Amino acid sequence: MRSLVSHIAVGLLTAVVMLFFFNIIQKREPKSVDASVAELSALHIPLHQTAVLAPAATATSTHSYTPRIFDFSSIHGLTKSQLEQHEKLYQGYVKKRNEIAKALEAVNKDEVASSYAPLRSLKVAETFSLNGALLHELYFDNLGGNSAEIGPKTKTLLIKNFGSIEAFKKDLLAVASCARGWVMTGFCILDGSVANYLLDAHNETVPVLMIPLLMVDTYEHAYMIDFGINRAAYLKVIWDNINWQSVEDRIDKWASKF
């Protein structure tokens, strides 16, 4: 009999306790999202694991790059179709540059790894699209125009580093025949030397501390419409269309400071 009374007493006590806490919970005011996030932060719980509590922030990009417009009317030996298709490709790089810049503002920087991570993929694509846009701008700028004569500063640098203009031309076209992406005639800001550098992609084998004086696009898309796979014929046209004033201007604007 005493055992039965004890069990009843324990049961009643449990019921009272449960009712007490139920009333407390019912009367408790709901917390704001900010208060909940603050509590979680105090417990050192990463906020990316509590997305339900924290509303997603709207990413507003501060980057907006606009494709440049080029005048190809003074370029001879490359058709309008070839140049316009090439320009569309350049515009695509500018578009992707904007998209990547926006994506980088929202990417999770806690999820990192050298094997794969969204941040890693975006950073690789960032240099590919950035250089893809800038290299094309340099290339289009140093084509055409009415500057067939090599400027005095350009001539001095080329002869100093290659021995003669003919030697420079031979070296440039030879490197361009080997390149899978670009050739850069670069001015080194450390020692003032000039050399032709081979780039196999927009963001591969790119020399540092180098000012681009002349860019030649050697990707097939630069000449396939007009020349098929005959790169040598394309390179001859490029040499004949170099805007030497553009090269001279780069020396004045950038290289002369070193």
Buried (B, 14 or more C-beta within 10 A) or exposed (E): EEEEEEEEEEEEEEEEEEEEEEEEEEEEEEEEEEEBBEEBEEEEEEEEEEEEBBEEEEEEEEEEBEBBEBEBEEBEBBEEEBBEBBBEBBBBBBBBBBBBBBBBEEBEEEEEEEEEBBBBEBBEBBBBBBBBBBBBBBBBBBBBBEBEEBBEBBBEBBBEBBEEEEEBBEBBBEBBEEBEBBBBBBBBBEEEEBBBBBBBBBBBBBEEEBBBBBBBBBBBEBBBBBBEEEBEBBBBBBEEBBBBBBBBBBBEEBBEEE
